[in-house]
Amino acid sequence: MSYFGGLFRSFGPQTHCHLVRSGAGLYASSLRAVNVKRLKCVLVGGHFASLHASKLPKKEKESGDVRRSLSLSLSLSFSQALGSCYFIHESLKNIHHFDFKAKKFKKVLGKEIYSDTLESTPCWRRKSFLKTTFLRWCKWSRKGFIRTRWLLADCAFDLVNIHLFHDASNLVAWEKSPSVYSGTRQKALGYVLDRITDQRNEKVPYFLFGDFNFRLDSKQVIESLCSSATMQTVRATDTNEVDKVIFREMDNDRKVVLQLEKKLFSYVNQNVFRDNNGTPLLEFDKELSVFKERLHELEISFPPSYPYSEDHNEGKQYMNTRCPAWCDRILMSASAKDLVAKPDGEDKSISYDNIGPNVCMGDHKPVFLSFRITTGTGKPNANKHKCCVLQ
């Protein structure tokens, strides 16, 4: 399953918000007693944090440390690769979440835990992808999205936890540009955007974060990395299908530069993905470009977030399973970007980065967005939206 959460906290006239999307391990000292196996993405800021992770043990979902310092709203589904958790700091006294059935906000009080009843829970909207819509070989998918709506500091916004389809085979991904998997993710993400912006509810700013499974354009990045190499194709003896592709230097004893198999991406120099945060490779990160009019992102200044080694002694090492890519992201609508951005002269306490760059955090390295919302920022919009009715 996946796990998503949030932490809000008050700073006088401002509220600090955190979003995180991460790999494995623990998130912050306040969660030290929670054994989160795959923490992937977080919108964070010390006051409100939203987490996306997986493999959260059932017995530890009500950590004593968390219960003492935070109000807890938790949603878990052990049959799905998706779940959400929101942490609200005790300093924040006036926060509301939206009842999608009653069409109005309700004040958050105490702790709420939902484990198997999300479909009937009015403050959550969860949707699993119907695979026949996106893929050919299976009807239902464990991937999908969870949507919640919040009212904080007179500002209403949606938080959408998302998990898109992965690349099943490096060889298939390499066949053409863009890959078939990229097209599937594009359809799924378009479906999510259409659902959260349709006419069923008033439109408010929204943040999307989680494991988008965005990959570099495999064909183009391999052509760039192996531009001076020769290619050898190895076929399986029983099926005659391509089993592996080997790229070798033309001299230097024909040293292997890259070996590509279904679940193997073994490149000779991993520093290409780490040096300068892998910035030169961002030109091959193209999947979001289709949605440039609908989704926005702050500048990426961290290395590819996946696939890191899960050996605790190799915190900076990538596994040789996939081409490293920025799978874990935090995206936002234009109106949400306006909430994050600050005019010249105002405090610019905004950070979009990863967590634990030098230590093992699991196969996904945590990614977070931290910013402050000034009280009253959303008042003009709140008065226009019918959804902003308090109970």
N, C-alpha and C positions, 0 to 999 in steps of 0.2 A: 504494500500500500504506500501511498504518499501522504505527507503530513504538512500542513500549512498553518501558519499562525500569525498573530500580531501582538504588538506591545505598544500601548499608548501611554504617554506620561505628560503631565502639565509643567510648563516653564513660564509661569505668570501669564503674560499675554500671548505666549506661543505654546504650541504643542509639538513635541518631537515625534516623528514617525520613522519607523524602520521597516524595510521590506528585505527579506533574505531568501535566496534560492541557492541551496548548497548541496554538498555531497554527503559525507558521513561524519559521525562524531557528535560533539556537543556544541551547542550554540550559547555562548556567553556564560559567565559565572552564575547568573541567576537560574540557569537551567542545568547546573552541574549534576543534579541528582537524576536527571532524565536521560535514560540510555537510548538516545536517538541513533539508530544505525545508519540512516541515510538522510541527513539534513541537507537540502539542496538549495533552497532559495529563500531569502528573507528581505522583506521591506522593513527596515529597522531605524531606530532613532532614540532608544532609551525610554520612550514613552509609549509608543505603539509599535509592535513588531509582528510581522506576519511570516510564518515559516512554512516551507514545503520540504518534506522529507519522506522517508519510507522505513519500513521495518521497525515501527515503534512498538516495543513490547507492551502487551495489554496490562500487565501487572504494574507498570510504572507510569501509566498515563496520568495518575493523580499524585505527582511528586509532592512531598511535604514542603520542600523549599519553595516550590512554585505556588502552592496554595497559601502560604503565609504572606507572600509579598505581592501576589498578582490576583486579579479576578480572572477566572478561566472560562473560556468558551471553546469547547472542544468537539470536533466531529471526526469520527473514525469509521472506516469501512474496510473490513479485513478481506473482502472479496474483490476489492477494487484497488488499482494502483494510484489511489487518490484519496486525500483527506485534508482537513483544514483545522488549524488551531490558532486562536487569537488570544494574546495576553494583553491585559489592560492594567497599567500600573495603578496602584492604589491612590496616587496623587491626583488622578483624573476623576472628577466627581460627576461629570455631566456628559455622558456618551450614549448614543442611541444606535440601535441596529434596526434594519428595515424588515417589516413583515410583508412579504410579497403577496400574501393572500388577502390581508386586511388593507393593503396599500397605504400603510402609514408606519412611522417610526415608533419604536418602543424603547424605553429607557433600559439600559443594561444594568441588571441588579444581580449581585452575587455571582455564583458559578453555574454554568450550564454545560452539560456533557451529553452528546448525542452519539450513539455508536451504530445502531442498525435501523434508524428511522428517518434518514435524511429526506427521503421522498415525501414524507408527511410533515416535515419540519418547515414551517412557513418562513423562517428567516434564512433559509439556505436554498439555493437552486443548484442541484447537481445533475450533470448530464454525461452519460457514457457515450462514446462514439459507437454508432452502429456500423460495424466494419463493412457491411455490404455497400454502404454509401461511399467508402473510401478505399477498401481493399477487396480482393476477390475471394480469398480462401477461408474466411471465417466470418460468422455473423456478428458476434459481440466482441467488444474490445474492453480491456481493463483501463484504457486511457480515456481521458475526457476532461471536464472542467467543473469547478465549483465556484459559485458566485455568491458574494454577500455584499450588502450595502450598509454604509455607516454614516453617521452624522457626528462630526467632531469639530469643535471650535467653529460652529455655525457653517460648517462646510460638509456637503454631502458628496460621497464618492463610492464607487464600486471597487472591490478587490476580487480579482478573478484568478484562481489557482488553476493552472493548466498543465497538462501532460500530453505531449504529442507523440506520434509514431517514430520509432527509431529506424536506422538502416539495418536491415537484416543481413546483408551481404556486401562486403567491400567490393567484390567482383562485379556485382550488379550495379552498385553505385558508380563504378568507374566506366560503365558501358557508354553512357552518353551524358551530355551537359545541357540542361540540368538533369539530375538523376530522377528516376521514377519515384524514389522516396521523397524527394523534394516536392514533387507535384502532389503527393498524398498529404504531406504536411500543409501545403498551401491550401488545399481544399478544406482540411480540418480547421485550420486557423480562420479561414474565411467564414466557415460555418459558425464558429464561436463568436466572431465579431458581429455577424448578422443577428445572432440570438440575443446578444447583450445590448444591441442598439435598436431592436425592433420596437414596435408600438405598444408592447405589453406594459411597459413601465416608462415613467419620465426619464429622459436622458440626463445623466450626471457624468462628471469626470470618472474615468476608470483606469485602473492599473492592472496589467496582466503580468504574472510572473510564475516561473516554474521551469520544468524541463521541456523546452520547446524542441529539443533534439535537432536544432539547426546544425547543419554540417557544412564544411567548406565544399565548394564545387570539386568533387573528387577528380574528375577528368582533367580539369584545368590545373588544379594544384599539383597533381602528379606530373603533368607535362612540364610544369615549371620546375619542380624539384628534380626531375630526371631528364632535363632538356638535352644533356650531352651523353646520355646513357643508351645502351642498346637493350632491346626488349626480347625476352624469351618466354614463350607460352608453353605451359605444361598441362597436358590433358589427362583426365582420368582414363585408365585402360578399359574400364567396363562401360562407361557412358560416352566417352569421347568429349565430354564437356570440359571447359577450362577449369582446371583445379587450382592453378597458381600462375602468377605472372612475376617474372624476375627481371629486374632492371640492373644492368652491370655497366661499370665504367668501360670505356673503349680501350683504355690503357690501364696502367697501375694494376697489372695482373688480373684485369677484369673483375675487380672487387665489386661485390654486391652492394648496390646503392639502396634498393628497395625491394622487398619481397611482399607480394600482395596475395592474400588468400581470403576465403569467405570471412574468417574472423581473425585475420592477421594483417597488420600494417606495420612492418618492421623497417623503419627508415634508419639510415646509417648515422644521422646527426640530429638528435633531439633538440639541440640548442637552437635550431631554426625556429622552434615553437616557443622557446623561453626568452631568447635574447630580445631586448626591446619590447617585451610582452607579446612577441609574435605579431607586432603591428603590420609588417609588410604583407602578412598573409590575410589581413582583413579585406583585401581586394577580392578574395575568393569567397568571402562571407556574403552571399547574395540573396539568401532566402527571404530576408525582411524587405528587400527593395520593392517587391510586389505590393507591399502595404504601406509605402512611404507616405501616402496621403491620409492614412488612417491611424498609423502607429508611429510613435516617436521613442527615441532612446537617447540617453546621455552618452557622451563619448566613452568608448571602451578603452580602459587603460590598465587592463590585467590580462594575463596569458589565457589561452584556451582553457576552459573549465573542466574538460573531460577528454580522455579517460585517464585519470591518475592511478598510480599504483596503490594498492591497498596494503602494501607492506609498510609497517609503521617506521621503518628505517629509510624509506624512500619517499619523503614528503614532496619532492619536486620532480620525481620521475614519472613519465607517462608509461602506461601499459602499451604493449605492442599489439593491441587488438583493433584499434580504430585510428584513423587520422585525427589528431587532436583538433578540437573545434569548440567554439563558444556556444555550447548547448544550453547553458543556464543563463537566462536573461530576465531583465525587468523592463517592461515596455509600458507605454502610457498613451492615452488619447491626447489630442492637442490641448484640451481644457485641463487635463491633469498635469501636463507639462507646465501650464501657466501657474498652477498651484506650487509646483516645485521651484520654478525659476524665480529669482529675486531681482527687482529693479536695481539699477546702479545705486550704490550708496547703502543698500541694506545688507544685513548679515547674510553671507553666502555659505552657510553651514550645510553644504550639500556634498555627499560623497557616494560615488558608485564604484565599487571595488570588490575584491574577493577577500575571503577570510582564511587565515592559516596558510599563507603562500609557501612557507618552508616546512610545514608539518603535514603529516598524513591526515586527511579529512575524509578518506574514502575515495571512490572512483570519480565523484563529482566534487570539485572545489567550491565551497560556499561563495555566493555572490550576494552583495547587499546594496541597497539604496537607502541612504539616510538623509532626511531633510526636515525642516520645520515649517509648520503651518501657522501663520499669524492669525490670532483670534479675529473673526469678522471677515476673513478673506472671502468666504462663500456666502455672505449675507445677501448680496444683490441677486445671486442666482437662487438662493434658497427661497426667496420670496416669490420667485417665478414658478417654482416647481410644485405641482400638486402633491408629489411624493413626500415633500418635506412637511408632513403633518405629524406633530408630536402627540404621543399619548401619555 
